[in-house]
Amino acid sequence: MEEAQRGALRRGRARLVAALRVAPLWGPLRERGLFTRPMVEDVQSAGSRGEQARQLLIDLETRGKRAFPVFLSILRDTGQGDLADMLAAECGCPSAPPQLVDLRPVQLELRGEERPKNVNLPERLSVPVQAESERPQVPPVPVRGLAVDKWNQDLVYELRADPCGRCLILNNINFTTGLGLSTRHGSDVDCEKLEKRFRALSFDVLTQRDLEARDMVSELQKLARQDHSALDCCIVVILSHGCQTSHVQFPGGVYGTDGKPIPIEKIVNYFNGSNCPSLRGKPKLFFIQACGGEQRDRGFVVDSNSPGDEAPRGSVESDATPFQAPSGNMDEPDAVASLPTPSDILVSYSTFPGFVSWREVSSGSWYVETLDSVLEQYAPSEDLLNMLLRVANAVSAKGKYKQIPGCFNFLRKKFFFKCQ
């Protein structure tokens, strides 16, 4: 499928999900060779009519060059021409297919000869034309690219619960004086954006503000101990000052308002398969808006007109604090001995380990602002890893001092948010 056709399907997705009548489509989709029976049955198992429509549109992008025009033809054949015209307009192609000439048998006259009077010939010589529906259909070969083979359920996490999961946001703004941890102006802007965004993505959101380290741990453990059996996912968001810490798998740490650090690795392990059995095999997503260290990245010269080449404004702050090595051996031996192989976990960091993470007083952090914008625009059509690439690309273009988000990915499948 051409990129313009994919774009038309994505721009029209909201209207199609709301209005598409899927029941009349199953037969024509199979008869025209776009889908096989197992593919149709997989789409039908997606849930409600709207969820089936959304799944169908995602799958359609993988069905080759002829999928888009054939789909428009099927829409018109099933009385949904208004939707076909909308997609055609989005794609910039003609709103209706050209009409075929009415083919009828024609009489062939033999020039220069007369019919023998005693021979009976048919009045007309006709050439049979095979109907489109009678022609053998050859299933198209799936194309390679960003599109996912969505009928293979082994490659995609299922999000069918409503809500699909719980989301805990820990927002630390005010810190104990004398610790060198400044007030995180603008963090409330980040928090409000993410509350609205994850509620719109069918999550049950709980926000806690200005917690000491032990209270943060208590809230995280409380979430991990809940029964997630009827849910499909879990999200943890932490907005705070950060630092470097010793680690085995997940670098960095975040501060409670009392100045005590909590390793990201410790936070993640509360939700692993050993400590949270009801989330086994389900995606667990962590979004960390905090510094990974105190280095400031000035970037390097490139031959492009990248935006935002100005110096950070006076209202730009960082979440950096110096690296603090743990005293003694802490809990390192126990952590290494009992740490299972992580699975179904993704940790998204606002910045590369060791560097600062920038935040503006009026609009919030670069990372959260961009993440919210990307989720709003692309969540209906793209998987999480692809969207995080967009976030990294956009944030890396900002400011004189550079910042690039990154992630540690242990997901086993593609993750698509559940969109209304």
N, C-alpha and C positions, 0 to 999 in steps of 0.2 A: 504494500500500500504506500502511495506517495505521501510525503510529509504534509502537503496541503490537505490531503484527505484525512489524515490523522488529526490535523489541527481542527478541521471542520467538526469531526466527531467529538473532540474534547470541548470545543466552544459551545456546541449544541447539547452537551451531555445533560445539563440541568433540565432543559425543556424535554429532552427525550426520556429521561428517567421519570419525569412527572407525567408524561402523556402517552408514552409508547405502549400500545397494546401488544403484548408479546405472544399471547396464545395463538393468534393466526399465523405467526411467523415460523413456527417450528417445522411444519411440513415443507413449505417452500425453501427454507434454509437447507434442508436435507436434499430435496429434489434438485436444487440448483447447484449442489456440490460444495456449498460453503462450509457446512458442518456435517459431521458424522453423527450417528445416533448417540454414541457415548458422550460426545461434546454437548449435544442438545440436553441430554439427561443431566449432565453436570451443571449446566446453566440453570436448568429448572430447579435444581436442588439448592440454589443460592438463597432461597427464602421467599420474601414477598415479591409482588409484581415489580416494584421499583428496584429491588435488589437484583432480580433476574434481568431487568433492563440494563442496569449498570454493568453487570457481569457480561452480558451479551456484547455491549459496546466495547468493553475492554478486549474481549476475545476477538472481536471482528477485526481489530487492528493487525492481527497476526495472520490473516487469511489470504494474503497475496494481493496482486494488482487488481484483479477483477472484483474483489470483495465489495468495494465502495459502490461502483455503478450497479452491481447486481442487488446490493442491499436497497438502494434507492428504488430499483424496479420492483422489488418485493414489497416495499412500503406502499408504492402506488397500487400494486395489485391487491393489497389487503385494505384499501380504503384509507390509507394514512398519507395521502399525497401532500398534505400540508407540511408534515415533518420532512418528507423527501425534498420539497421545495426549499425548506429552511436549510437543510444540509447542503443542497446544491448552491444556494446563495453564499453560504459560509465558505464553500470551496472555490467559488468563482466559476463554476461550470454551468451549462444551460439548465434552466429550472425544470425542463421536461425533455425526455428523450425524443429524438426525431421519429416521426411517424413512418412506419413501413408502408411501402406501396402495396395496394391491395392486389395481390397476385391471383390471377384467374387463368384457367386454361385458355389458350388462344388457338384459333383455327389456322392451319398452315395451308396456303393455296399453292398448288403446283403450277408454276408459270409455264406457259406454252403448251400445256397438256390439258386434255379434257378427261373427265372421269369416264371410264368405260361404263356403259349403261348397265351391263349385266353383273357388275361387281359391286357388292355392298361394302362400303368403307364407313368407318365411324365418322360422325359429323365433325368431331374435333379430335386432334391428337393432343393428349395431355401428358405433362411431365409431373409425376408426383413430387411434392415438396415435403420433406420430413419436418414435422412440428418440433419446435424448440424443446418442448417437454418430453419428446420421445427420443431425443438424442442422448447417447451415453454420456454421462457426466464423469469427468476426471477430477478428483479432488486436487485442489492446488497445493503446491508445496509451501509449508510455512516459511516465512521470511525470517532472517536473523536480524537482530537489532536490540533496541531497548525494550521492545514489547515482550511480554512474558507469556509463555505457554500456559495460560491460566486454567485450562481444563486439566492440567496435571496438578492435582491438589498437593502433591508432595513438595511443590515449589512455593506455595503461598500459604501464609497463616490465615486461618479462618477467623473472622470476627463477625459472629452472628448474635451474640448476646446484646441486650439493651438494658442498661448501658453496657458497653463492651468491656469496661474495666474501671479501676479506681486510679485516680491521679492525686498524688500528694505534692504540694508545693510548699517548701520551706523558704521563707523570705526574711533574711536577716538584714536589717537596715542600721539600727543603732547598737553600738558596741560599748562595752565598759570603758570609761575614760582611763587614760594613762597606759593603754596597751599599744598605742600607735595604729589603731584600726579606726579609720575615719568613718563618718556617717555615709552610707551608700545612697546618696541622693539620686533619684531616678529609678531606683529599684521597684518602687510601687507601680511605676509605669509598666515595667516588664511584667510584674506579677498580674496586673489587671489584664494585659494582653493575653497572657498564657491561660488565665482562668477562662476568659471568653472563648479562646480558640479550642481548648480541649473539651469544654462543654459542648461546643458546636460539633466536635468530632465524637460525640457520644460517650464521654467519660464523666464519671462522678467525681467532682473536684473538691478537695479539701485543702485549705490554705492555713498555715501556721506562721505567725510573725514573731521575729525577735526571740529566738530560743537559744538558751545556753546549750553547750555541747551535749550534756547528759539528757536534756529534754529533746534535742534533735534525735538522739539515739532512741529514746523512748518512743517517739512518734514513728520512727522507721520500723522499729521492732513490732509496734502495735499493728502497723499496716501488714507487715510480713506474716504475722500470726493470724490474721483474719482468714476466713474461708473464701477462696477465690474460685471454688469449683464451678460455679455457675457463670463465671466471667472468662474472658478470652485474653486479657492483657493487663499490664500494670505499668504505670508511669510514675517516676519520681523526678521532681524538678528542684534544684537547689540554687538559690540566689544568695551569694554571700562573698566575703573575702576568702581568698584561697592561698595555698602555699604548696611547695614541694614536700613530699614525704618519701621515705623508703617504701618500696613496694615490690610485689612479685609479678602481678599482672596489670593492675589498673593504677596509673600514676596519679599523684596529686592528693590534696586534702582540702577540706573546707573548715572554716572557723565557726564555732558557736559565738554568741555575743559576749561570752566570758573570755574569749581569746584562746580557747582550747581547740586544737585541730582534731578533725575526724578524717582518717584516710578514706578516700573514695573506695578503695578496695574493701574496706570493712563494711561500708554502706552497701555495696553491691552484693557482698556475700550473705547479708541478711536474707536475700531473696533467691539464693541459689536452690538447686533441687533438694539439698539436704535440709536446709532450714525452712523452706517454704514449699512443702509437697504439693499444695493445691495449685501452684504455678508451674509445675513441671511440664515441660514441652510447650509452654506459652511464652510469648515475647514479653520481656521485661526491659523497659526503656528508661534511661537515665539522661537527663539534660542538665549539665553543670555550667552555670554562669558564674565563674570565679577565676582568678588568676592561677596560672600554673607555675608562676615564679615572678621574678622581678626584672627580667631582661626586657629591654625595649628594642623592638625590631624596626630598623630604618629601611629595610627592604633593599632592593638592588634595581639598577636601571634596566628598563625594558624598552623596546622600540614599539610603543603603543601609546595611544592617547587615553590611558586609563583615567577614570574620573576620581575626584576627591583627592587631588594631589596637594591640597592645602594642609598646613599644620593644624593639629587639633586645637579646637577653640578653648577658651578659658574654662568652659563648663565641663570639659572632658576630664573624667577621672579614671583611675585604674583600680582594680581589685587586688593589687599586688601586695604581698608581704614577704619578708626575707625567708629563705629556707631555714627550717629548724629541724635538725637531726633529732630523732627520738633519744631520750635518755635511757642508757642501758640497752637491753635487748627487747624491752617492751613485750609485746605478744607475738613477736615474729616466729619463734619456733612452733607455737601452736597453730598460727595462721598457715604456715607452710605445710604442716603435717595434715591438717584437716581440710585444706582447700580442694574441693573437687574441680574437675575440669568444667569451666563455665560453658553453658550452652543457653541459647535463646536469650542472650543478653546483648544489649548495645548501649555503650556509654558515649554520649556526644559531649565533647568539651568545647567551650567557647574559644579556647586558644591552644596553641601548641605548648606542650609541657616545657616549663621554664620561662615562659613569656607572659607579659601582662595582658589583661583583657580590658578593653576600653568601654566606658559607659558615659553617656551624656545625661545631664540633669533633666532636660526637658523631654527628651524622646527615649530615654532608657539606653540599654546597652546595644552596641552594634549587633551582637550575636542574636539577642532575643528579638530585636526589631526586624532583622532580616529573616529569622526563622518563622516568625508570625506571618510575615508577608508571603513567604514561599509556601507555607502550609495553606494559606487562604487561596492562593492561585493554583497550586499544583496537586493538592491532596486528592482531588477527585480522580486524577488520572495517572499519578506517578507513585512509585514505591518510595519508602523512606530514605534509602541510601541514595537514590538519585536526587531527591530533594536536598539532602545534606550536602551533596556536591554543589548544588546551586547556592546554598548558604555560604559555603567556603569560598566559592568564586566571587560572590558579591561582597562579602566582608573583606576579602583580601585586597579589594580595590580601593578601600577607604583610607583617607588620612595620610599624614606624613609618617607617623609611626604606624607600622603595619601589624596586622593581626590575621591569623588564619585558623579557623575552627578545624577540629578533626574528631575522629571517633575510633573507638575500639569496638570492632564488630564481631560478635560471636553468635549472630542469628543464623539459623539453619535454612531459613526460607525468606522469600520476599515478604515485606510488610507493607500492606496498603491500609490506610486509615479508612474507617467506616464513615462515609459522608452522607448527610441527610439528603 
